[in-house]
Amino acid sequence: MKKVVLYTTDTCPYCTQAKAFLREEGIHYQEKNASKDPAAQQEMASRNLRGVPSFLIGDEVVVGLDKEKVLRLVDHRLGTCPKCRSKLRLPIGKGKIKATCPKCGTSFDWKG
């Protein structure tokens, strides 16, 4: 599954909206705050990202909060184990699959 990285800054109101959007859609992501993390600043510069929020989805880049494009590129959603309520990153577009929770071992059906 593709890794999703969200580049943000402390002063960006659209970054707050981007994080809320990803949570609402059940998309697992890693946030890298360029206001606090010099390595995030360097990554943004090396990828020629000049604005925030910026998304790195696999090898694809989205600058700005383009929800439709983000949804097209992301290949997973967060599901919840019916027994222990742990969050799991599960694929979408594969039809009905059997998923197993790594925490409690419960198997359940997932249709993403």
N, C-alpha and C positions, 0 to 999 in steps of 0.2 A: 504494500500500500504506500501511496505517496506521502512523504513527510510534508507537513504544512508549517511554515515559519511565518510569523507576523512581525514585521518591523514597525516599531512605534516610537513616539516621544511623549514626554510628560505633558506637553502643552497642546497636543493635537486632539481636538474634539472628535474628529472622524475616527481616530484610533479607538476611542471609547466605544463608538458605534460599531466598529469592525469587530471588537472583542465580543460585544453583545450579540452581534449577528452570528459569529462562529459558535458561541454557546447555544443560542436558540436553534441553530441548525444541527447541533450535535456533532460538530467537527472538532476533532482533536488537533491542537496546535501548540507550537512553542512560541512564546513571545520573546522578542529581543528588543529591549528598550535602548535606543541610541542615545537618549539623554543620560543614561546611567552606565552604559556598557561600551567602552572604547572598541572592543572587538566587534560589536554590532555596527558601530560607525564604520570600521574598516571593511566589514562584509558588504555594507551598503555601497561604499565607494567602489569596491572591486567589482560589484555587479552593476555599477552606474545607476543606482537607485537614487533619485533626487527628490523623492517625496514620501510622505507617510500618510496613511498606512500603506505599506508595501507587503505583498504576499509572495512567498516563494513556495510553490506547490510542485513538488518533484523538481523538474528542471525549468518549469515555466514561471514567469514573473508577472504579477499584476500590481500596477501602481495605482493607488486610489481604491475606493470602496466600490468596486464593480461586482456586485453580488451575483449577477447572472454568470459572469465569467468564472468567479470563484467556484460556484456550484457545479459548473461544467467540468472543471479541472479536478475537483476533489473526488477521490474514489472510496471514501469511507464515511462512516458516521459512528458516533458513540452509542453503544447499546448498553442495557443494564441487565445484569444477571438476575433472573427471577428469584433466586434463593438468597444470595448474600448482598445483592444490590450494588455490587462492584461495577464500575464503568469499564467497558471493553471497546476497543477500536475494531470495528467489523466492516467488511467490504460491502459496497453497494453494487448493483448491476449484475449480480451473480445468480439471481433468483433465490429460491428458498434453500438455505444451507443449514447444516448442524453446526452450532458453535459450542465450545466448551470453555467454561470459566476457569482460568488458570489459578484462581484463588481457592475456590471450593470444589472444583471438578464437576459442577453441574452441567449437563448437556441440555441445550434448548434449541428450538427452531428460530432462525433469523431470516427475515425477508427484507433485504435492504435495497 
